[in-house]
Amino acid sequence: MSGHPSSFIKTVKWLYHESGIASLYLTGRDAWLVILSRTCRMFAFGAVSLTIALFFSELGFSDFRIGLFMSLTLLGDVVLGLVITLMADGLGRRRVLFAGGLLMAVSGGVFCVFENFWILLLAAVVGVVSASGADFGPFRAIEESMLSHITTPKTRADVLSWYVTCSSLGSAAGTELAGRFVERLKQREGWSLVQTYHATFWIYIVMGGLNMISTLSMSSKCEVEKTPTETSDELAQGLLHDSDEEEEEPSPQQPPKTKGRFSQISQSTRHVMYKLWFLLTVDSLADGMVSQALTTYFLDRKFHLSKTSLGDIMSAAMILATVSTIFAGPLARHLGLLNTMVFTHLPSSVAVLLFPAPSGLVVTIILLFIRMGLNNMDQAPRAAFIAAVVKPEERTAVMGITSTLRTLAMATGPSFTGALAGREKFWIAFVVGGVLRIMYDLGLWSMFVNMRLHAHETHHDAGQRMSIDEEDVEMMRQSAEHQA
């Protein structure tokens, strides 16, 4: 009988480590707060993704204008993200995230009141309202850089997996709440459909406030470590401006050399990132054409579902995405970062390609579940992959540029889809999007299958890695004692 409790304890300990919870616990409170911050933001994004296209349609905006709004919002995010991410390390990462929470709350207030196209567009750009349901603003890049900074190569994939998992859960919960919230308000006397859509943006105000509170609770460990050759003024320079950078120990008479922003990123990093940026641009263009909000709109037009049913379907799909991301960390440990990225994303891409083909709702939902269930499993390995091939001091800039390029590519997608929808050719967007995603997956595999990772982190954070190794040894010792 004594063997059963010991087996149970060993199983629990194995799950504790294999699920990545051990890595998350060892990383500390700052990681939990960063994850909480994004979860709140994605809760708001998920709620709005269900209603924003329907809201605009109810206001009388044409399909082309709806697509144009989403494209212009993403283009605005490009400019905002470009400035913010490249200045974040100099201004302070926590300050930037706090400002993001404040702007998020303000933009939610604007959407609660106004119905003018241009006013809503301005609020969406400045407040980083997600018209697509995805997190393509500048703040995700900053958060991923923070998590990469406070983790080690051994814990990073696990922590980033939980970062994606919790945010997916937040998005699913937001979508589920929004669908039921709209249906409940519609049943009340005196509430029009437009008024119920306005009311959903109160969620933005609340989640923006929670973002500010969580940011204020973060410690200084989240900030970049300054080195003697790296000043805050250099970090604060924008991509389009030149910065003056002195050589090591220059003579008083020797003028400093002028280098551009890209010069602060090493040649080896740029060689890798140029290829990866191109592939991510292709993938993001596809994502923009078949975003979550546009997928919801497609289902509504094709099957004329109630808002509760739409919310239930999309929420169930997001819950599948949440559950699947839990396994991204263990898969990355066993298969490798690149294999996990490709082997999980490729079936999702095929599901996008086939999505408009079925005439029945059941098969369509199955394809949606395959797409959504596997779609997010590559996010944490991708962030860990980027962190593994760049130097620690380059991560915020590289991830910021990555986010900017992805947003720029994604911004062009909704306009194409809006134009196609206006011509009753909505289905073409999913076919093109699926083909582009498959091209991304195959290109990723062919270009990076033999890439060497963690070259810049051989001796980084050895103390923390040792503490994890010691815990593994202790668990093995206790298991041996129980078996004895």
C-alpha positions, 0 to 999 in steps of 0.5 A: 500500500505504501507504494501507491502514495509514493507513485502518486507523489512521483507522478505529481512531481513529474507533471509539475516539472513536465507541464512547466509550472516548476519553471514558472514558479522558479522565475518568480512573481514578475513572470506571473504579473507579466502573464496576468497583464497580457491575460487581461489585455487578451480578455478585452481583445477576445470580447471585442473580436466577437462584436467589432465587425458586427458593430460596424455592420450595424452602424451601416459601414460597408464591408470594404470600410470594415476591412479598411478600418482593420487595415488602418488600425494595424498600420497605425499600430505599426507606427506606434509599435515602431516608436514604442518598442525601440524606445522601451528599454530607454524609457523603462519597460514598466512605464511603457506598459503602464501607459499602454494600460491607460491608453487602453482604458481611454480608447474603451471609453471612446468606443462606448460613446462615439460612432464616427468612423474617424474618431473610432479609428483614432481611438483604435490606433492610439489605444491599441484596440485589436480590430482583429482579435490578435495581439499585434500591438507593441506591448507583446514584444516588450512583454516577451522581451521581459520574460526572455530577460528574467528566464534562462534557456532551460525555463524560457520555453515553459514560461513563454508557453504559459504566457501564451496559454493564459492569454489564450484562456483570457481571450476565450473567456472574453469571447464567451462573456461578450456573446452572452453579454450581448444576448442578455442586453438585447433582451432588456427593454429599451436596449438596441443592438448598437447600444449593447455593442457599445456596452461591451467596450466597458470591458476595455476600461476595466482591463486597462485598469488591471493592466496598470495595477499589475505593471505597478507591481512589477520589480526592477528586474524586468528592466534591461541591465545597463552596461558601460557601453550601452546608455539609455540615450542609445536605447531610446533612439528610433529606427529612423534616426541615427545614433552616435555611438563611441568606440571603446576607449576613444581618444579625446580628439577622435570623434565618435562614429555615427551608426544607425539603429540597425547597427546596434543589432549584430551582423550575425543576428541580422543575417538570421532575422532577415530570413525569419522576418520575410517568412513571418511577413508572409504568415502575418499577411495570411493571418490578417486576411483570415483574422479571428474577427473576420472568421467570426464575420464569415460564420455569421454571414454564412450560417446566420447564427445567434450571438450566443452561438457564435460566442460559444463556438469561438470560445470553445475554439479558444479553449482548445487553443488554450489547452493545446498551448500547455503542451507547447513547452514539453513538445519543444523540449522533446522535439526542439523549438523549430520542429514544434513550430512547424509540426503544429502550425502546418495542420492548422494552415491546412484547416484554414485552406479547407475552411470555406469548403464545407456547406454544413456547420458541423464540418466547418466547426471541426475545421475551425477547431483544428485551426484554432486548437493548433494555431497558438502552439507555435507562439511560445517556441517562436519567441523562445527561438528568436530569444535563442538566436539573438543577444540578450541586449538585442531582444527588445529591439529585435522583437519590436521590429519583428512585431512591427513587420508582422503588424505591417503585413497583417494590416494589408490583409483585411482590406483584401478580405473586405473587398472580396466579401463585398463581391461575395467572394469571401471564401477566396481569402481563406484559400489564399491565406491557407496557401500563404501559411503553408508556404511559411511553414515549409520555408521555416523548416527548410531555412532553419532546420540546422540552426544552432541555438543559445550561442550567446547564452553558454554562461548566462545565468548559470546560478539559476540553471544550477538551482533547477538542476539541483531540484531535478537531482533532489527529485531523483534522490527522493524517488530512489528513496521511495523505491528503496 
